[in-house]
Amino acid sequence: MLDGLGMIWSVPDARFEAGLSCARVWAKEHAGSLAAPARASVGGYAIGTRLAELRAAAQVPAGEPGALAPERRRALEEIDPFWCPTWPITWQRTYSVARMWWLESDGRVDWAALPEETVLEGEQLGRWVVAQRGSFPGLESDQQDLLTALGIEPDPELVAAKQAVEAKPKTSRADRFAQGLAALAAFAGREGHVRVPRPHKEPLEITVAGPGGEESTEVVHVGLGAWLNNQKARRAKLTPGQLAQLA
């Protein structure tokens, strides 16, 4: 298009430059981060929405319609190298809050002593820190480097606990049905009816196999009321055998 002086300009380019200017302002106020919330704005400009659009464009393969031009990607990376991370932007957003606090505290933050209920800038920072210290080995190397730079390190006990949970075999849908049925039978045998209150949890002994094949017994609390309501709601999807067992 031609402006009043006969200069050629592009509406998309002008829109990108406007957004880039607002992105610089946002980053300057947020320790260099562009992990802005969706509702974020700068001087009335919806910078959160615009950055989300640009991240979506960055996922489109080069050369295809809607793909982000390399020069635009570079311009954004000059502001924040992690403006479009390979991990969830919500992770990056909470990290940016942690980094801002770390900078304001001159690096004197005892992350291990941070109460789990700590909330900062609307982010569940305490829970997030605990989660990172427990899942550290499974994070991408760049994430690990970012955390280490703030002094957030893995907690061996949390890591071991998370790995133990992940090592437990997953319960199949058939097994969950069998557990629910056994819990219902126990409830009916004790109470003489199957009018189970929705919040009720029925204790049930089950046999579990250890990593070496050894078996042990543990007690699980089956959410029987919710389970029974679910079976009623999905009656049409149950097999004839399952319906017969319930009957």
C-alpha positions, 0 to 999 in steps of 0.5 A: 500500500502507498501512504500519503508520501508515496512510501510503500508499507505493509499492514501485516508488517506494521501490525507486527512492529506494533506488537513487537514494541509492546512486547519490548515494554512487557518484557522490560517490566517482567524481567525479560520474559514474554510469557504473558498471560492471555489477558495481558495488555500494554497501553490497551494493546492485547499483548497476551493475545498477540503473543499467543497468535505468534506462538501458534504461527511459530508451530506452523512448518516453514513455507506453509500458509500462516508460518512465522517468518524467520526474521520475525522469530529472530526479533522475538528471540532477541527479546526473550530466547524462550518466548516460544518454548517447546514446553508449556507456556504456563511453565515458562510463566511461573518460571518468570515469576520465580525469576523476578522474585529471585532477582528482587531478592538479589538471589537470596531465596531458600527454595527448599524452605518455600511454603508449598502454599506460596502464591505470587503474581497469581501463580502457585509458586510454592507448589510449582517449585516442589513439582520441579524439584521432584520432576527435575530428571524428566525436564528438558535440559534447557529447563534444568539450566533455567532452574539451576540458574535460580538455585532450584535443584532436585530433591532426592526424596521428592524425585524418588517418591515421584519415580515410585509412583510412576513405577506402579502399574496402571490400573486398567478399566477392567481392573477398576470395574472389578474393584468397584464391583468388589467394593459394592459387594462389600458395602451391600453385604454390610449395609443390606442395600446399595443406596451408596451416598455419592461421597462414600469411599469403601475400604478394599483390600487388594493384592499388588505385585512388587518390582521383584514379583513378590505380592503384598496386600494393601488397602485402597479407598474406592470412591464407591458413590461416584463409581456407582453413579458413573456406571449408571450414566454409562450403562449403554457402554457396559458389556452384558457381562458387566451388567449381569454382575451389577444386577 
